[in-house]
Every structure is written in structure tokens, then in C-alpha cells.
């Protein structure tokens, strides 16, 4: 079993990310949004098999990402990622959804 993990960190130059930038962690099993805090962190995740869609909204410098679930749960929202990172996140999700799970 491979523990392939990809981590994408939002820019500190964007709203809400100055002290504790959000990071998205992608593995073959799930997508996790981690929001660090002064004490601890807040995490939310969606199983990779439950991802319904990925929406990227690009601005002049930064991109917002919305990952929707088929399970009816709230979407994962993250802003302040570079355009390249946003596209890489989408491409990895598509790659992980179209490959067989690791045994």
C-alpha cells in the first residue's frame, strides 16, 4: 500500500490565511481540508469515491476551490491557492478516482 499524500497550502497573502493558512491534503482515500488554529485545528474530509465535482474559480492571482460530495454533505471550500495548485488538485482527484485502490 502506498501512502501517497499531496499537500497544497493556501497563500498567506489571502484573507483568513495570514497566520494559519489552510491546507488541502489529498490521498487515494480522501481529501482533507485542515484549518490550523492557535490550539489544535479544524478538519473536514470527503472520501475520494464520494467526490461529485470540483469547481475552480480563478482570479487575477489566486483561485478558489469547491469540492462537492455525492453524499449530501457540505462541500469543501478553500481559497487562496495558486492557479497551478488548483489545477493540480483537480487533476489528482480525477487521477485518484480513475485508478484502482491500492491493496
N, C-alpha and C positions, 0 to 999 in steps of 0.2 A: 504494500500500500504506500503510495506516495503522499507526502504531506505538503503538496504544492500549495503555497499560500502567496497571494499577491496583495500588497498593501498600498493604498493610494491615500495620500494625505492632502487635505484641502489647504489652500494658501492662507497664511496668517494675515494677508492683506485684505481679506474679505470679512464682511460683517459676521460676528459671532465666532470667528475662528482665531482671534488675535492671541489670546492666552493659551487656549486649548483647542487646536484645530481638530476637526472631525476627521476620522479616517475610515475608509471602507476596506474591509478585508474580504477577499474572495478566495474560496477553496472550491474543490469539486463538489462539496456537500452543501455549502451555504454562502450567503452574502451577509456580512455583519457590518452594521454602522455603529461605530464606537465614538461616543462623545465624552472625552475626559472631563473631570470636574476637579475642584480643589481637593475633595476627598472622594476617591472612587471614580466611577464612570457610569454612563448610561449606555446600554447596548440594546439593539434590536436586530433581528435577523430574519431572513426568509430562506427557506430551503431552495436550493438551485432548481429542483424539479417543480417547484411551485411558482417560479417567475413567469409572469404572463407577458410583460413588456418592459422595455427600457426606453425612457424618453430623455433626450438630451436637449437642453435649451442653451445655445451658445450666445455669449455677449461679446463685447469688444475684446476682453481679456480672459474672462472666466466662464465656466459652464456650470449649469445646474443639472442634476441628475435625479430622475424619478424612476424607481423600480417598483412596478406593480406586481401584486401577488394574485394567483388564481384562487387562493383560499379566502378571499374577502377581508383579509387583514389590512391595516393601514399600509400605505406604500412607504418605502424607504426614500427619504428626501435628503439630498446633500448638495450644498452649493460651495463654490469657490475652488473647483477643480480646473486644471488646465484643459484646454480643448483636446490635447493629445491623450491625457489621462482619461477623460470622459469617453473618448472613442475606444481606448484600450479596455476600459471596464465593460463596455457594451460587447466588444469582440470576445473578451474572455467568457462572459456569461453565455454567449452563443456557442463558443467552443465547448464549454463545460456541459451545456445542455445536449450537445450533439455527439458526445463521446460516451462510451460505456463507463459506468462507475468502476473505480479501481477495486480489485478484490484483495 
